[in-house]
Amino acid sequence: MAEEESDQEAERLGEELVAIVESPPGPAGLRVAGSGSGGTGGSSCGGGVVGISSRDYCRRFCQVVEDYAGRWQVPLPQLQVLQTALCCFTSASASFPDECEHVQYVLSSLALSFFELLLFFGRDEFYEEPLKDILGSFQECQNHLRRYGNVNLELVTRIIRDGGPWEDPVLQAVLKAQPASQEIVNKYLSSENPLFFELRARYLIACERIPEAMALIKSCINHPEISKDLYFHQALFTCLFMSPVEDQLFQEHLLKTDCKSGIDIICNTEKEGKTVLALQLCESFLISQLQNGDMYYIWELIFIWSKLQLKSNPSKQVFVDQCYQLLRTATNVRVIFPFMKIIKDEVEEEGLQICVEICGCALQLDLHDDPKTKCLIYKTIAHFLPNDLEILRICALSIFFLERSLEAYHTVEELYKRPDEEYNEGTSSVQNRVRFELLPILKKGLFFDPEFWNFVMIKKNCVALLSDKSAIRFLNENTLENSTGA
């Protein structure tokens, strides 16, 4: 029944593909240069069958074939669709130019699709119907299409002639973990399009033939050119994830992988729907960076991690707990900034309070050798609590003590010239507990406690700390002018 249905589909497909050739020409604007109407320039893809350019034919051909192939979920009927498609394309291409990028694209697509489906069949099946007839048609079409010199089509023809995609003796040795010199393996790997090995690896992983997949992938990673393809590194991580006993190898390959490449691998893994693996990969790369104190791509990693973590578990409490757990592994205090960004973005109202607490914890670390980061933390707290005048003043003074600049002094002056304000718990962005835990931490950074001083005393002590003599002169002159004017 299925065979009869497949034959009927193939017949309908053939009729539809022939109809493309016989269809009236499209608008002139759709034609490429050289097709006889419309377009400018000197493209070599303009020639085509009567009434339609090669470009338009190829476009419509692909749409129809993809539609028919997508109706089947098993390889043999899909191969029959491709058989019909290739035969029709061979007939139609008789009037196409020898050099045409659209024709090359279609031929490569058909060749790769044929190859991918052939992975499901063993050598013995190549000599049985209906596969024998399909492969015979393929080789016959390739003879007629030889003038295009399509490398992928020629490669698939050679692979068919040699008995299929699994029959090469070097490949057999690799898959069976038999001894083979890297030189011989590399020579074999160089003889095919790397995409063919990617398709083999994907097939083996999908079939959960992990030892064979890993053997092939490792050989590809050891090849000087193919190793540049990130897919094989992603595939190795996938295999290692599926083999928990290989945890050490997972960590070793992680350390060999550049963080930028790691991000691409994580994103590609997530696109394939493997969220759990993508999250584990992201956490592994992130923890490595946090432990090393390396800020290289840390913002991107933390952002991606946040999205994967929430996709895996939407709980905001679990999310915050995981953030704290990761922060405990960090050796560089500056990582608090990307973490505060994601917490503030994802945890809504409570996020700001959590961020203030993180700042307070960070200020208790030894930051004597990193005054810039310490200043940034004070500025961040001031940004989070813009309506708390007492905290704004302490932060401004702390920044001044670290920077000793005229600009920092002007901020202090502006804040201390404002009228004093009573703290209002009702308008505060954080709980009382958090604020009163933060105040003594902030005051530890002060050179003097200004609580009972007027501004004249504060200014006098600040001027004494200024390192820039011209700034001191400016402030003294400004003070003299003000007193004279008074």
C-alpha positions in Angstrom: 0.0 0.0 0.0 2.8 2.4 1.0 4.7 1.5 -2.2 1.6 2.2 -4.3 1.1 5.5 -2.6 4.8 6.4 -3.1 4.6 5.6 -6.8 1.5 7.8 -7.1 3.3 10.6 -5.3 6.3 10.3 -7.6 4.0 10.5 -10.6 2.3 13.6 -9.3 5.7 15.1 -8.5 6.9 14.5 -12.0 3.8 16.1 -13.5 4.2 19.2 -11.3 7.9 19.6 -12.1 7.2 19.3 -15.8 4.5 21.9 -15.3 7.1 24.4 -14.1 8.8 24.1 -17.5 5.6 24.6 -19.4 4.4 27.5 -17.1 4.2 31.0 -18.7 7.2 33.4 -18.0 7.0 35.4 -14.8 7.3 39.2 -14.6 10.3 40.7 -16.2 11.6 41.9 -12.9 12.0 38.3 -11.7 14.4 37.4 -14.6 18.1 37.6 -14.3 20.4 39.3 -16.8 20.9 37.3 -20.0 17.5 35.6 -19.8 16.2 37.6 -22.8 14.1 40.1 -20.9 14.6 42.3 -17.8 17.7 42.7 -15.6 21.0 44.3 -16.1 24.6 43.1 -15.9 26.3 40.0 -17.2 25.1 37.0 -15.1 25.6 33.6 -16.7 22.5 32.2 -15.1 19.9 33.7 -17.4 19.4 31.0 -20.0 16.7 28.4 -19.4 14.0 26.3 -20.8 11.3 27.9 -22.8 9.3 30.5 -20.9 11.3 30.5 -17.7 14.8 31.5 -16.6 17.1 29.0 -14.9 17.0 31.0 -11.7 13.2 31.0 -11.5 13.1 27.3 -12.5 15.5 26.4 -9.8 13.6 28.3 -7.2 10.3 26.8 -8.0 11.9 23.3 -8.4 13.3 23.5 -4.8 10.0 24.6 -3.4 8.1 21.7 -5.0 10.7 19.0 -4.1 10.9 20.1 -0.5 7.1 20.0 -0.2 7.0 16.4 -1.6 10.0 15.1 0.4 8.5 16.6 3.6 5.4 14.4 3.3 7.5 11.3 4.2 9.3 10.4 7.4 11.1 7.3 6.2 14.1 7.3 3.8 13.1 5.1 0.9 10.0 7.2 -0.3 12.2 10.3 0.2 14.8 8.7 -2.1 12.1 8.0 -4.6 11.1 11.7 -4.5 14.7 12.7 -5.1 15.0 10.2 -7.9 12.1 11.7 -9.7 13.3 15.2 -9.0 16.8 14.5 -10.3 15.5 12.9 -13.5 13.2 15.9 -14.2 16.0 18.4 -13.4 18.4 16.6 -15.8 15.9 16.9 -18.6 15.1 20.5 -17.9 18.8 21.5 -17.5 19.6 20.6 -21.2 19.0 24.3 -22.1 20.6 25.8 -19.0 24.0 27.5 -19.3 27.1 25.5 -18.3 28.0 27.9 -15.5 25.1 28.9 -13.3 25.2 29.3 -9.5 21.5 28.3 -9.2 22.0 25.0 -11.0 25.1 24.3 -8.9 23.0 25.0 -5.7 20.3 22.6 -6.8 22.7 19.9 -7.8 24.6 20.2 -4.5 21.4 20.1 -2.5 20.2 17.0 -4.3 23.5 15.3 -3.9 23.7 16.0 -0.1 20.1 14.9 0.4 20.8 11.7 -1.5 23.9 11.1 0.6 22.1 11.7 3.9 19.4 9.2 3.0 21.9 6.6 1.8 23.3 6.5 5.4 20.2 4.4 6.3 21.2 1.6 3.9 23.8 -1.1 4.0 25.9 -2.3 1.0 23.7 -5.4 0.4 20.6 -3.3 0.0 22.3 -1.3 -2.8 21.8 -4.4 -5.1 18.2 -4.9 -4.3 15.1 -3.2 -5.7 13.9 -0.5 -5.4 17.2 0.9 -4.2 19.1 -0.6 -7.1 16.9 1.2 -9.6 17.2 4.6 -7.7 21.0 4.4 -7.6 21.1 3.4 -11.3 19.0 6.5 -12.1 21.3 8.7 -10.0 24.4 7.5 -11.9 22.7 7.9 -15.3 21.7 11.4 -14.5 25.2 12.2 -13.3 26.5 11.2 -16.7 24.2 13.7 -18.4 25.1 16.4 -15.8 28.8 15.9 -16.0 29.3 19.2 -17.9 28.4 21.1 -14.7 31.3 19.6 -12.8 29.4 19.5 -9.5 31.8 18.1 -6.9 29.2 16.9 -4.5 27.3 15.1 -7.3 30.5 13.4 -8.4 31.4 12.4 -4.9 28.1 10.8 -4.2 28.4 8.9 -7.5 31.8 7.6 -6.5 30.5 6.6 -3.0 27.6 4.7 -4.6 30.1 2.9 -6.9 32.2 2.0 -3.9 29.3 0.4 -2.1 27.9 3.1 0.0 28.8 5.8 2.6 30.0 3.3 5.2 32.2 1.0 3.0 35.5 2.8 2.7 38.2 0.6 4.5 39.8 3.6 6.2 36.4 4.7 7.6 35.7 1.1 8.7 39.0 1.1 10.6 38.2 4.4 12.3 34.7 3.3 13.3 36.0 0.0 14.7 38.9 1.7 16.5 41.4 -0.3 14.5 45.0 0.9 14.1 45.3 3.4 11.3 48.0 6.1 10.8 46.7 9.7 11.1 48.3 10.4 7.7 46.2 7.8 6.0 43.1 8.9 7.9 43.7 12.6 7.0 44.2 11.7 3.4 40.8 9.9 3.4 39.1 12.8 5.3 40.5 15.2 2.7 38.9 13.2 -0.1 35.3 14.2 0.7 33.3 17.3 1.6 33.5 17.8 5.4 29.7 18.0 5.4 29.6 14.3 4.4 31.4 13.5 7.7 29.1 15.8 9.6 26.1 14.0 8.2 27.7 10.6 9.2 28.4 11.9 12.7 24.8 13.2 13.1 23.4 9.8 11.9 25.6 7.9 14.4 24.6 10.2 17.3 20.9 10.0 16.4 21.2 6.1 16.4 23.1 6.4 19.8 26.1 4.6 18.3 28.2 6.8 20.5 31.6 4.9 20.4 31.6 5.0 16.6 30.5 8.6 16.5 33.2 9.6 18.9 35.9 7.7 16.9 34.8 9.6 13.7 34.5 12.9 15.4 38.0 12.7 17.1 39.5 11.8 13.8 37.9 14.9 12.2 39.1 17.1 15.1 42.6 15.8 14.5 42.5 16.9 10.9 44.2 20.3 10.3 41.3 21.7 8.2 38.2 19.9 9.3 39.0 20.7 13.0 38.1 24.3 12.2 34.5 23.3 11.7 32.8 23.9 15.1 30.2 21.2 14.5 32.7 18.5 15.3 33.6 20.1 18.6 29.9 20.5 19.4 29.3 16.8 18.4 32.1 15.7 20.7 30.5 17.5 23.6 27.2 15.9 22.7 28.8 12.4 22.8 30.6 13.1 26.0 27.4 14.4 27.6 25.7 11.1 26.5 28.6 9.2 28.1 28.9 10.3 31.8 32.0 8.1 32.3 33.8 10.5 30.0 33.6 13.5 32.4 37.3 14.0 32.5 37.5 14.1 28.7 34.6 16.6 28.7 36.6 18.9 31.0 39.8 18.5 29.0 38.1 19.4 25.7 36.4 22.3 27.4 39.7 23.8 28.4 41.0 23.4 24.8 38.0 25.3 23.4 38.1 29.1 23.0 35.3 30.8 24.9 34.0 32.6 21.8 33.8 29.2 20.0 32.1 27.8 23.1 29.4 30.4 22.9 28.7 29.5 19.2 28.6 25.8 20.2 26.2 26.5 23.1 23.9 28.6 20.8 23.9 25.9 18.1 23.2 23.2 20.7 20.2 25.2 22.0 18.9 25.7 18.4 18.8 22.0 18.0 16.5 21.8 21.0 19.1 20.3 23.4 18.5 22.8 26.2 19.8 20.6 29.0 23.1 20.0 27.2 23.3 23.7 26.2 22.9 24.7 29.9 25.5 22.2 31.1 27.9 23.5 28.4 27.2 27.1 29.4 27.7 26.4 33.1 30.9 24.6 32.4 32.4 27.4 30.3 31.1 30.0 32.8 32.5 28.3 35.9 35.9 28.0 34.2 35.9 31.7 33.4 34.7 32.6 36.9 37.4 30.5 38.6 40.1 31.9 36.3 38.9 35.5 36.9 38.7 35.9 33.2 36.3 38.6 31.9 36.6 37.4 28.3 33.1 37.0 26.9 31.8 36.8 30.5 28.8 39.2 29.9 27.7 37.0 26.9 28.1 33.8 28.8 26.2 35.1 31.9 23.4 36.4 29.7 23.0 33.1 27.8 23.2 31.1 31.0 20.4 33.2 32.5 18.1 32.5 29.5 18.9 28.7 29.5 18.5 28.4 33.3 15.1 30.1 33.3 14.0 28.0 30.2 15.1 24.9 32.1 13.5 26.0 35.4 11.3 29.1 35.5 11.5 29.4 39.3 12.9 32.9 40.2 14.1 31.7 43.6 16.1 28.8 42.0 17.5 31.3 39.6 18.7 33.7 42.3 20.2 30.7 44.3 22.1 29.6 41.2 23.4 33.1 40.7 24.8 33.1 44.2 26.2 29.7 43.8 28.1 30.8 40.6 29.2 34.1 42.3 30.8 32.0 45.1 33.1 30.4 42.5 34.3 33.8 41.1 37.8 35.2 41.7 37.2 38.5 40.0 34.8 40.9 41.8 33.9 42.6 38.5 31.6 39.7 37.6 29.0 41.0 40.0 28.0 43.6 37.3 26.7 41.2 34.7 25.1 39.1 37.4 23.3 42.2 38.8 22.2 43.0 35.3 20.4 39.7 34.8 19.0 39.6 38.3 17.6 43.1 38.0 16.1 42.2 34.6 14.7 38.9 35.5 13.6 39.1 39.2 11.6 42.3 39.0 10.9 44.1 42.3 13.1 42.0 44.5 15.9 42.1 42.0 17.1 45.6 43.0 17.3 44.7 46.7 19.3 41.6 45.8 21.7 43.7 43.7 22.2 46.1 46.6 23.0 43.2 48.9 25.5 41.9 46.3 27.2 45.3 46.3 27.4 45.3 50.0 29.0 41.9 50.0 31.5 42.9 47.3 32.6 46.0 49.3 33.6 43.7 52.2 36.2 42.0 50.0 39.8 43.2 49.8 39.7 45.8 47.0 42.7 47.8 47.9 44.4 47.0 44.7 41.3 47.7 42.6 40.1 51.2 43.4 38.3 51.6 40.0 36.1 48.6 40.7 35.4 49.9 44.2 34.4 53.3 42.8 32.1 51.5 40.3 30.4 49.6 43.1 29.7 52.9 45.0 28.4 54.5 41.8 26.2 51.4 41.3 24.7 51.7 44.8 24.0 55.4 44.2 22.3 54.5 41.0 20.1 51.9 42.7 19.1 54.2 45.6 18.8 57.7 44.0 16.3 58.9 46.6 18.4 58.1 49.7 20.4 61.2 50.4 22.4 59.8 53.2 23.6 56.9 51.1 24.2 59.1 48.1 26.5 61.4 50.3 28.5 58.5 51.7 29.0 57.0 48.3 30.1 60.3 46.8 32.6 60.9 49.7 33.9 57.3 49.3 34.4 57.9 45.6 36.2 61.2 46.3 38.5 59.5 48.8 39.5 57.0 46.1 39.7 59.3 43.1 40.8 62.6 44.8 39.5 64.5 41.7 37.8 67.9 41.3 34.9 66.2 39.5 34.3 63.8 42.5 34.5 66.8 44.9 31.9 68.7 43.0 29.5 65.7 43.4 30.2 65.8 47.1 29.6 69.5 47.3 26.3 69.3 45.3 24.9 66.6 47.6 25.9 68.3 50.9 24.4 71.6 49.8 21.0 69.9 49.4 18.7 70.3 52.5 18.9 67.3 54.9 16.2 64.8 54.4 14.7 62.3 56.9 14.9 58.7 55.7 11.4 57.5 54.7 11.0 53.8 54.8 7.8 54.0 52.7 9.6 55.4 49.7 12.8 53.3 50.0 13.6 50.8 47.2 15.0 48.3 49.8 13.9 46.9 53.1 15.1 48.6 56.3 17.2 45.6 57.2 19.2 45.8 53.9 19.7 49.6 54.3 21.0 49.4 57.9 23.3 46.5 57.1 24.6 48.5 54.2 25.3 51.8 56.0 28.2 50.5 58.3 29.8 48.7 55.3 29.7 52.0 53.3 31.1 54.0 56.2 34.2 51.8 56.4 35.4 53.4 53.2 35.4 56.9 54.7 38.5 58.8 55.9 36.4 60.7 58.3 32.9 60.5 59.6 31.0 63.7 58.4 27.8 62.9 60.3 28.2 65.9 62.8 30.2 68.2 60.5 28.9 71.2 58.6 29.9 71.6 54.9 32.8 74.0 55.7 34.5 71.3 57.7 33.8 68.7 55.1 35.2 71.0 52.4 38.3 71.8 54.4 39.1 68.1 54.9 38.4 67.2 51.3 40.6 70.0 50.0 43.4 68.6 52.1 43.1 65.3 50.4 43.1 66.7 46.8 46.2 65.6 44.9 45.8 68.1 42.1 47.4 71.5 43.1 45.5 73.4 40.4 42.3 72.0 41.8 43.2 73.2 45.3 44.0 76.6 44.0 40.7 76.8 42.1 38.7 75.8 45.2 40.6 78.3 47.4 40.0 81.1 44.9 36.3 80.2 44.6 36.0 80.2 48.4 37.7 83.7 48.6 35.4 85.1 45.9 32.3 83.8 47.7 33.4 85.3 51.0 34.2 88.7 49.3 30.8 88.7 47.6 29.2 88.0 50.9 
